[in-house]
């Protein structure tokens, strides 16, 4: 299902009714900053996951059990 231009108009009108004309620019700015931060976080993710993907050998060992 694709959104036709009329669907977007209806969504914008409902958002305008709910939030009001003064709050919409603030919401748009916050949404844009959130998307930008998310994209910046995705750029940093591959390097961070490869460094932490395999824990050091000392962490892979099972705990030692003592026999009494």
N, C-alpha and C positions, 0 to 999 in steps of 0.2 A: 504494500500500500504506500503510495507516494502522497506527499502533501502538496496540494494544489495551492496557488497563490491565495485563493479565497480562504483556505484553512488557516494560513498564517495571519490573515486579516482578522479572522474570528479570534484567534489566540491573542493577538495584540490588543484587541478591543476588550477582551475579558481581563487581561493583565492591567490595562488602563483603568478599568472599573475597580478592580481589587486594590491596586496599589496607589492609584492616583497619579496625576501628571508630574508632581514634584519628586516622587520617589523612584520613578522608572529610570531616569538617567543614573541615579546612584546604584540601582540594581544592575544596570548594564555595565557600569564601570567595574563593580565588584565581580561580576561574572567574567568580564574580560581579563581582569587581574588573576582570577582563579585559573582560567584556562591557560594563561601565560605561565603561571607558576607550575601547573601540571606538565606542560610541555617541557619546561626547563628541567623539571624533575625526571622526565623520561630520558632526556639527553644524558643525565648523570647516571642513570640506572645501570647500563651495561657494564661500565667499569666497576661499579660497586658490587654487582652480583658476581662477577668473575672472581673478585678478590675474596669474597666471603662464601663462595659456592662450596668449597671443600674445607672442612675444619682441619686444624692441625692434627697430626697423628696422635698426639697425647690425648686429644678429646675423643678419638675413635675407639680407644681401648675400653673394654667393659670394666666395671668396677671389680677390684680384686676382692675375693672372698677368702676368709681365713677359716681353716678347718680346725676345730678344737679337739 
